[in-house]
Amino acid sequence: MQELSPVDHSFVIAMAKAPTPVVTTAYLQQELGKPKNYLSMYRKRLLDAQLIKSPARGMLEFTLPYFKEYILENLKFYA
């Protein structure tokens, strides 16, 4: 995750901390305290990097199995 920007890191960490595997963009807006248009740029970057995918409109999930668990276990390195 070193090639990710600090905002990308925040986005991924917020997704990992979500109580469900599929996260809504509304949840991320609330957790990060940023407007939808601000988050859309970082959402696109992570989609393009194939780190996340969008199974439905307004929904996001990690593409790699167990990536959420990896992030949570190694949070001290990324926070």
Jmol script that loads the backbone (N, CA, C; Angstrom):
load data "model"
ATOM      1  N   MET A   1       0.815  -1.200   0.000  1.00  0.00           N
ATOM      2  CA  MET A   1       0.000   0.000   0.000  1.00  0.00           C
ATOM      3  C   MET A   1       0.856   1.261   0.000  1.00  0.00           C
ATOM      4  N   GLN A   2       2.153   1.161  -0.138  1.00  0.00           N
ATOM      5  CA  GLN A   2       2.997   2.341  -0.097  1.00  0.00           C
ATOM      6  C   GLN A   2       2.713   3.302  -1.240  1.00  0.00           C
ATOM      7  N   GLU A   3       2.291   2.822  -2.407  1.00  0.00           N
ATOM      8  CA  GLU A   3       2.056   3.705  -3.538  1.00  0.00           C
ATOM      9  C   GLU A   3       0.724   4.453  -3.455  1.00  0.00           C
ATOM     10  N   LEU A   4      -0.023   4.219  -2.421  1.00  0.00           N
ATOM     11  CA  LEU A   4      -1.285   4.920  -2.229  1.00  0.00           C
ATOM     12  C   LEU A   4      -1.040   6.258  -1.532  1.00  0.00           C
ATOM     13  N   SER A   5      -1.861   7.241  -1.898  1.00  0.00           N
ATOM     14  CA  SER A   5      -1.771   8.551  -1.257  1.00  0.00           C
ATOM     15  C   SER A   5      -2.340   8.456   0.167  1.00  0.00           C
ATOM     16  N   PRO A   6      -2.084   9.464   0.990  1.00  0.00           N
ATOM     17  CA  PRO A   6      -2.651   9.461   2.342  1.00  0.00           C
ATOM     18  C   PRO A   6      -4.184   9.381   2.342  1.00  0.00           C
ATOM     19  N   VAL A   7      -4.827  10.026   1.379  1.00  0.00           N
ATOM     20  CA  VAL A   7      -6.292   9.958   1.316  1.00  0.00           C
ATOM     21  C   VAL A   7      -6.731   8.559   0.880  1.00  0.00           C
ATOM     22  N   ASP A   8      -5.990   7.954  -0.050  1.00  0.00           N
ATOM     23  CA  ASP A   8      -6.282   6.567  -0.431  1.00  0.00           C
ATOM     24  C   ASP A   8      -6.202   5.661   0.800  1.00  0.00           C
ATOM     25  N   HIS A   9      -5.175   5.856   1.606  1.00  0.00           N
ATOM     26  CA  HIS A   9      -5.022   5.075   2.839  1.00  0.00           C
ATOM     27  C   HIS A   9      -6.236   5.260   3.743  1.00  0.00           C
ATOM     28  N   SER A  10      -6.656   6.496   3.928  1.00  0.00           N
ATOM     29  CA  SER A  10      -7.824   6.778   4.785  1.00  0.00           C
ATOM     30  C   SER A  10      -9.068   6.092   4.250  1.00  0.00           C
ATOM     31  N   PHE A  11      -9.242   6.123   2.937  1.00  0.00           N
ATOM     32  CA  PHE A  11     -10.385   5.509   2.275  1.00  0.00           C
ATOM     33  C   PHE A  11     -10.389   4.004   2.536  1.00  0.00           C
ATOM     34  N   VAL A  12      -9.235   3.358   2.321  1.00  0.00           N
ATOM     35  CA  VAL A  12      -9.108   1.909   2.502  1.00  0.00           C
ATOM     36  C   VAL A  12      -9.308   1.536   3.969  1.00  0.00           C
ATOM     37  N   ILE A  13      -8.748   2.317   4.871  1.00  0.00           N
ATOM     38  CA  ILE A  13      -8.899   2.034   6.300  1.00  0.00           C
ATOM     39  C   ILE A  13     -10.354   2.177   6.726  1.00  0.00           C
ATOM     40  N   ALA A  14     -11.038   3.201   6.243  1.00  0.00           N
ATOM     41  CA  ALA A  14     -12.466   3.377   6.563  1.00  0.00           C
ATOM     42  C   ALA A  14     -13.274   2.193   6.045  1.00  0.00           C
ATOM     43  N   MET A  15     -12.942   1.716   4.848  1.00  0.00           N
ATOM     44  CA  MET A  15     -13.632   0.531   4.318  1.00  0.00           C
ATOM     45  C   MET A  15     -13.373  -0.685   5.197  1.00  0.00           C
ATOM     46  N   ALA A  16     -12.130  -0.869   5.612  1.00  0.00           N
ATOM     47  CA  ALA A  16     -11.774  -2.026   6.430  1.00  0.00           C
ATOM     48  C   ALA A  16     -12.471  -1.994   7.789  1.00  0.00           C
ATOM     49  N   LYS A  17     -12.669  -0.817   8.343  1.00  0.00           N
ATOM     50  CA  LYS A  17     -13.304  -0.684   9.653  1.00  0.00           C
ATOM     51  C   LYS A  17     -14.826  -0.805   9.604  1.00  0.00           C
ATOM     52  N   ALA A  18     -15.382  -0.810   8.409  1.00  0.00           N
ATOM     53  CA  ALA A  18     -16.844  -0.917   8.270  1.00  0.00           C
ATOM     54  C   ALA A  18     -17.326  -2.253   8.833  1.00  0.00           C
ATOM     55  N   PRO A  19     -18.525  -2.272   9.394  1.00  0.00           N
ATOM     56  CA  PRO A  19     -19.027  -3.511  10.007  1.00  0.00           C
ATOM     57  C   PRO A  19     -19.446  -4.589   8.999  1.00  0.00           C
ATOM     58  N   THR A  20     -19.533  -4.230   7.735  1.00  0.00           N
ATOM     59  CA  THR A  20     -19.949  -5.188   6.711  1.00  0.00           C
ATOM     60  C   THR A  20     -18.895  -5.266   5.605  1.00  0.00           C
ATOM     61  N   PRO A  21     -18.836  -6.388   4.881  1.00  0.00           N
ATOM     62  CA  PRO A  21     -17.850  -6.508   3.798  1.00  0.00           C
ATOM     63  C   PRO A  21     -18.137  -5.580   2.614  1.00  0.00           C
ATOM     64  N   VAL A  22     -19.398  -5.310   2.362  1.00  0.00           N
ATOM     65  CA  VAL A  22     -19.788  -4.379   1.304  1.00  0.00           C
ATOM     66  C   VAL A  22     -20.127  -3.054   1.977  1.00  0.00           C
ATOM     67  N   VAL A  23     -19.474  -1.984   1.520  1.00  0.00           N
ATOM     68  CA  VAL A  23     -19.576  -0.674   2.167  1.00  0.00           C
ATOM     69  C   VAL A  23     -20.285   0.300   1.234  1.00  0.00           C
ATOM     70  N   THR A  24     -21.174   1.093   1.782  1.00  0.00           N
ATOM     71  CA  THR A  24     -21.843   2.103   0.959  1.00  0.00           C
ATOM     72  C   THR A  24     -20.985   3.361   0.889  1.00  0.00           C
ATOM     73  N   THR A  25     -21.134   4.083  -0.195  1.00  0.00           N
ATOM     74  CA  THR A  25     -20.407   5.343  -0.317  1.00  0.00           C
ATOM     75  C   THR A  25     -20.915   6.343   0.727  1.00  0.00           C
ATOM     76  N   ALA A  26     -22.188   6.238   1.097  1.00  0.00           N
ATOM     77  CA  ALA A  26     -22.736   7.108   2.146  1.00  0.00           C
ATOM     78  C   ALA A  26     -22.018   6.862   3.473  1.00  0.00           C
ATOM     79  N   TYR A  27     -21.729   5.610   3.772  1.00  0.00           N
ATOM     80  CA  TYR A  27     -20.985   5.270   4.996  1.00  0.00           C
ATOM     81  C   TYR A  27     -19.598   5.922   4.965  1.00  0.00           C
ATOM     82  N   LEU A  28     -18.923   5.829   3.826  1.00  0.00           N
ATOM     83  CA  LEU A  28     -17.587   6.419   3.700  1.00  0.00           C
ATOM     84  C   LEU A  28     -17.632   7.936   3.826  1.00  0.00           C
ATOM     85  N   GLN A  29     -18.653   8.549   3.258  1.00  0.00           N
ATOM     86  CA  GLN A  29     -18.818  10.002   3.392  1.00  0.00           C
ATOM     87  C   GLN A  29     -18.911  10.382   4.863  1.00  0.00           C
ATOM     88  N   GLN A  30     -19.706   9.638   5.589  1.00  0.00           N
ATOM     89  CA  GLN A  30     -19.910   9.923   7.009  1.00  0.00           C
ATOM     90  C   GLN A  30     -18.629   9.678   7.797  1.00  0.00           C
ATOM     91  N   GLU A  31     -17.972   8.555   7.566  1.00  0.00           N
ATOM     92  CA  GLU A  31     -16.763   8.202   8.311  1.00  0.00           C
ATOM     93  C   GLU A  31     -15.603   9.150   8.035  1.00  0.00           C
ATOM     94  N   LEU A  32     -15.457   9.554   6.782  1.00  0.00           N
ATOM     95  CA  LEU A  32     -14.337  10.411   6.403  1.00  0.00           C
ATOM     96  C   LEU A  32     -14.673  11.897   6.497  1.00  0.00           C
ATOM     97  N   GLY A  33     -15.965  12.205   6.637  1.00  0.00           N
ATOM     98  CA  GLY A  33     -16.381  13.592   6.757  1.00  0.00           C
ATOM     99  C   GLY A  33     -16.123  14.403   5.499  1.00  0.00           C
ATOM    100  N   LYS A  34     -16.254  13.755   4.364  1.00  0.00           N
ATOM    101  CA  LYS A  34     -15.989  14.417   3.080  1.00  0.00           C
ATOM    102  C   LYS A  34     -17.217  14.302   2.182  1.00  0.00           C
ATOM    103  N   PRO A  35     -17.409  15.283   1.276  1.00  0.00           N
ATOM    104  CA  PRO A  35     -18.552  15.214   0.353  1.00  0.00           C
ATOM    105  C   PRO A  35     -18.337  14.149  -0.719  1.00  0.00           C
ATOM    106  N   LYS A  36     -19.440  13.762  -1.322  1.00  0.00           N
ATOM    107  CA  LYS A  36     -19.447  12.695  -2.325  1.00  0.00           C
ATOM    108  C   LYS A  36     -18.492  12.992  -3.489  1.00  0.00           C
ATOM    109  N   ASN A  37     -18.502  14.225  -3.979  1.00  0.00           N
ATOM    110  CA  ASN A  37     -17.652  14.554  -5.128  1.00  0.00           C
ATOM    111  C   ASN A  37     -16.167  14.481  -4.770  1.00  0.00           C
ATOM    112  N   TYR A  38     -15.808  14.745  -3.539  1.00  0.00           N
ATOM    113  CA  TYR A  38     -14.418  14.637  -3.096  1.00  0.00           C
ATOM    114  C   TYR A  38     -13.982  13.168  -3.095  1.00  0.00           C
ATOM    115  N   LEU A  39     -14.836  12.303  -2.561  1.00  0.00           N
ATOM    116  CA  LEU A  39     -14.501  10.883  -2.462  1.00  0.00           C
ATOM    117  C   LEU A  39     -14.496  10.184  -3.812  1.00  0.00           C
ATOM    118  N   SER A  40     -15.232  10.701  -4.775  1.00  0.00           N
ATOM    119  CA  SER A  40     -15.345  10.008  -6.061  1.00  0.00           C
ATOM    120  C   SER A  40     -14.006   9.890  -6.775  1.00  0.00           C
ATOM    121  N   MET A  41     -13.130  10.875  -6.618  1.00  0.00           N
ATOM    122  CA  MET A  41     -11.814  10.809  -7.254  1.00  0.00           C
ATOM    123  C   MET A  41     -10.989   9.655  -6.669  1.00  0.00           C
ATOM    124  N   TYR A  42     -11.014   9.509  -5.369  1.00  0.00           N
ATOM    125  CA  TYR A  42     -10.255   8.453  -4.710  1.00  0.00           C
ATOM    126  C   TYR A  42     -10.897   7.092  -4.953  1.00  0.00           C
ATOM    127  N   ARG A  43     -12.207   7.062  -5.017  1.00  0.00           N
ATOM    128  CA  ARG A  43     -12.927   5.829  -5.360  1.00  0.00           C
ATOM    129  C   ARG A  43     -12.485   5.353  -6.731  1.00  0.00           C
ATOM    130  N   LYS A  44     -12.431   6.274  -7.696  1.00  0.00           N
ATOM    131  CA  LYS A  44     -12.023   5.914  -9.053  1.00  0.00           C
ATOM    132  C   LYS A  44     -10.583   5.417  -9.087  1.00  0.00           C
ATOM    133  N   ARG A  45      -9.704   6.083  -8.351  1.00  0.00           N
ATOM    134  CA  ARG A  45      -8.306   5.657  -8.314  1.00  0.00           C
ATOM    135  C   ARG A  45      -8.178   4.227  -7.787  1.00  0.00           C
ATOM    136  N   LEU A  46      -8.911   3.903  -6.730  1.00  0.00           N
ATOM    137  CA  LEU A  46      -8.848   2.565  -6.150  1.00  0.00           C
ATOM    138  C   LEU A  46      -9.521   1.531  -7.044  1.00  0.00           C
ATOM    139  N   LEU A  47     -10.573   1.937  -7.749  1.00  0.00           N
ATOM    140  CA  LEU A  47     -11.197   1.048  -8.730  1.00  0.00           C
ATOM    141  C   LEU A  47     -10.232   0.765  -9.882  1.00  0.00           C
ATOM    142  N   ASP A  48      -9.573   1.801 -10.390  1.00  0.00           N
ATOM    143  CA  ASP A  48      -8.611   1.649 -11.479  1.00  0.00           C
ATOM    144  C   ASP A  48      -7.426   0.773 -11.068  1.00  0.00           C
ATOM    145  N   ALA A  49      -7.028   0.872  -9.809  1.00  0.00           N
ATOM    146  CA  ALA A  49      -5.931   0.055  -9.297  1.00  0.00           C
ATOM    147  C   ALA A  49      -6.384  -1.373  -8.976  1.00  0.00           C
ATOM    148  N   GLN A  50      -7.671  -1.631  -9.145  1.00  0.00           N
ATOM    149  CA  GLN A  50      -8.298  -2.929  -8.893  1.00  0.00           C
ATOM    150  C   GLN A  50      -8.145  -3.384  -7.441  1.00  0.00           C
ATOM    151  N   LEU A  51      -8.087  -2.418  -6.541  1.00  0.00           N
ATOM    152  CA  LEU A  51      -8.025  -2.708  -5.124  1.00  0.00           C
ATOM    153  C   LEU A  51      -9.434  -2.905  -4.555  1.00  0.00           C
ATOM    154  N   ILE A  52     -10.389  -2.183  -5.157  1.00  0.00           N
ATOM    155  CA  ILE A  52     -11.796  -2.306  -4.770  1.00  0.00           C
ATOM    156  C   ILE A  52     -12.623  -2.535  -6.021  1.00  0.00           C
ATOM    157  N   LYS A  53     -13.866  -2.975  -5.794  1.00  0.00           N
ATOM    158  CA  LYS A  53     -14.817  -3.119  -6.898  1.00  0.00           C
ATOM    159  C   LYS A  53     -16.171  -2.632  -6.419  1.00  0.00           C
ATOM    160  N   SER A  54     -17.039  -2.388  -7.378  1.00  0.00           N
ATOM    161  CA  SER A  54     -18.370  -1.893  -7.065  1.00  0.00           C
ATOM    162  C   SER A  54     -19.403  -2.917  -7.533  1.00  0.00           C
ATOM    163  N   PRO A  55     -19.885  -3.760  -6.615  1.00  0.00           N
ATOM    164  CA  PRO A  55     -20.851  -4.783  -7.001  1.00  0.00           C
ATOM    165  C   PRO A  55     -22.229  -4.224  -7.367  1.00  0.00           C
ATOM    166  N   ALA A  56     -22.509  -3.010  -6.920  1.00  0.00           N
ATOM    167  CA  ALA A  56     -23.776  -2.336  -7.225  1.00  0.00           C
ATOM    168  C   ALA A  56     -23.560  -0.841  -7.042  1.00  0.00           C
ATOM    169  N   ARG A  57     -24.457  -0.056  -7.589  1.00  0.00           N
ATOM    170  CA  ARG A  57     -24.338   1.398  -7.481  1.00  0.00           C
ATOM    171  C   ARG A  57     -24.295   1.826  -6.015  1.00  0.00           C
ATOM    172  N   GLY A  58     -23.285   2.621  -5.676  1.00  0.00           N
ATOM    173  CA  GLY A  58     -23.154   3.125  -4.317  1.00  0.00           C
ATOM    174  C   GLY A  58     -22.579   2.132  -3.328  1.00  0.00           C
ATOM    175  N   MET A  59     -22.101   0.987  -3.821  1.00  0.00           N
ATOM    176  CA  MET A  59     -21.561  -0.057  -2.955  1.00  0.00           C
ATOM    177  C   MET A  59     -20.128  -0.374  -3.368  1.00  0.00           C
ATOM    178  N   LEU A  60     -19.279  -0.624  -2.389  1.00  0.00           N
ATOM    179  CA  LEU A  60     -17.877  -0.946  -2.653  1.00  0.00           C
ATOM    180  C   LEU A  60     -17.441  -2.115  -1.788  1.00  0.00           C
ATOM    181  N   GLU A  61     -16.501  -2.896  -2.328  1.00  0.00           N
ATOM    182  CA  GLU A  61     -15.890  -3.973  -1.554  1.00  0.00           C
ATOM    183  C   GLU A  61     -14.478  -4.205  -2.060  1.00  0.00           C
ATOM    184  N   PHE A  62     -13.656  -4.827  -1.241  1.00  0.00           N
ATOM    185  CA  PHE A  62     -12.294  -5.132  -1.641  1.00  0.00           C
ATOM    186  C   PHE A  62     -12.292  -6.262  -2.661  1.00  0.00           C
ATOM    187  N   THR A  63     -11.368  -6.211  -3.596  1.00  0.00           N
ATOM    188  CA  THR A  63     -11.276  -7.267  -4.608  1.00  0.00           C
ATOM    189  C   THR A  63     -10.489  -8.465  -4.082  1.00  0.00           C
ATOM    190  N   LEU A  64      -9.503  -8.221  -3.246  1.00  0.00           N
ATOM    191  CA  LEU A  64      -8.656  -9.307  -2.747  1.00  0.00           C
ATOM    192  C   LEU A  64      -9.286  -9.980  -1.532  1.00  0.00           C
ATOM    193  N   PRO A  65      -9.308 -11.307  -1.534  1.00  0.00           N
ATOM    194  CA  PRO A  65      -9.828 -12.002  -0.355  1.00  0.00           C
ATOM    195  C   PRO A  65      -8.954 -11.703   0.867  1.00  0.00           C
ATOM    196  N   TYR A  66      -9.586 -11.507   1.990  1.00  0.00           N
ATOM    197  CA  TYR A  66      -8.925 -11.270   3.274  1.00  0.00           C
ATOM    198  C   TYR A  66      -8.132  -9.957   3.337  1.00  0.00           C
ATOM    199  N   PHE A  67      -8.324  -9.068   2.377  1.00  0.00           N
ATOM    200  CA  PHE A  67      -7.609  -7.791   2.418  1.00  0.00           C
ATOM    201  C   PHE A  67      -8.091  -6.942   3.591  1.00  0.00           C
ATOM    202  N   LYS A  68      -9.387  -6.997   3.863  1.00  0.00           N
ATOM    203  CA  LYS A  68      -9.934  -6.258   5.006  1.00  0.00           C
ATOM    204  C   LYS A  68      -9.240  -6.695   6.298  1.00  0.00           C
ATOM    205  N   GLU A  69      -9.100  -7.987   6.484  1.00  0.00           N
ATOM    206  CA  GLU A  69      -8.459  -8.520   7.678  1.00  0.00           C
ATOM    207  C   GLU A  69      -6.978  -8.113   7.728  1.00  0.00           C
ATOM    208  N   TYR A  70      -6.333  -8.138   6.584  1.00  0.00           N
ATOM    209  CA  TYR A  70      -4.925  -7.727   6.509  1.00  0.00           C
ATOM    210  C   TYR A  70      -4.767  -6.270   6.956  1.00  0.00           C
ATOM    211  N   ILE A  71      -5.625  -5.404   6.448  1.00  0.00           N
ATOM    212  CA  ILE A  71      -5.559  -3.985   6.812  1.00  0.00           C
ATOM    213  C   ILE A  71      -5.776  -3.816   8.311  1.00  0.00           C
ATOM    214  N   LEU A  72      -6.785  -4.477   8.842  1.00  0.00           N
ATOM    215  CA  LEU A  72      -7.078  -4.334  10.268  1.00  0.00           C
ATOM    216  C   LEU A  72      -5.942  -4.872  11.136  1.00  0.00           C
ATOM    217  N   GLU A  73      -5.312  -5.964  10.720  1.00  0.00           N
ATOM    218  CA  GLU A  73      -4.193  -6.531  11.487  1.00  0.00           C
ATOM    219  C   GLU A  73      -2.954  -5.649  11.424  1.00  0.00           C
ATOM    220  N   ASN A  74      -2.789  -4.899  10.349  1.00  0.00           N
ATOM    221  CA  ASN A  74      -1.596  -4.079  10.156  1.00  0.00           C
ATOM    222  C   ASN A  74      -1.897  -2.584  10.231  1.00  0.00           C
ATOM    223  N   LEU A  75      -2.958  -2.241  10.889  1.00  0.00           N
ATOM    224  CA  LEU A  75      -3.413  -0.852  10.968  1.00  0.00           C
ATOM    225  C   LEU A  75      -2.338   0.093  11.505  1.00  0.00           C
ATOM    226  N   LYS A  76      -1.548  -0.370  12.432  1.00  0.00           N
ATOM    227  CA  LYS A  76      -0.520   0.495  13.035  1.00  0.00           C
ATOM    228  C   LYS A  76       0.481   1.001  11.989  1.00  0.00           C
ATOM    229  N   PHE A  77       0.640   0.282  10.884  1.00  0.00           N
ATOM    230  CA  PHE A  77       1.567   0.702   9.837  1.00  0.00           C
ATOM    231  C   PHE A  77       0.956   1.713   8.865  1.00  0.00           C
ATOM    232  N   TYR A  78      -0.372   1.792   8.829  1.00  0.00           N
ATOM    233  CA  TYR A  78      -1.043   2.604   7.837  1.00  0.00           C
ATOM    234  C   TYR A  78      -1.789   3.805   8.401  1.00  0.00           C
ATOM    235  N   ALA A  79      -2.028   3.831   9.674  1.00  0.00           N
ATOM    236  CA  ALA A  79      -2.808   4.917  10.267  1.00  0.00           C
ATOM    237  C   ALA A  79      -1.976   6.155  10.499  1.00  0.00           C
TER     238      ALA A  79
END
end "model"
wireframe off; spacefill off
backbone 0.3
color backbone group
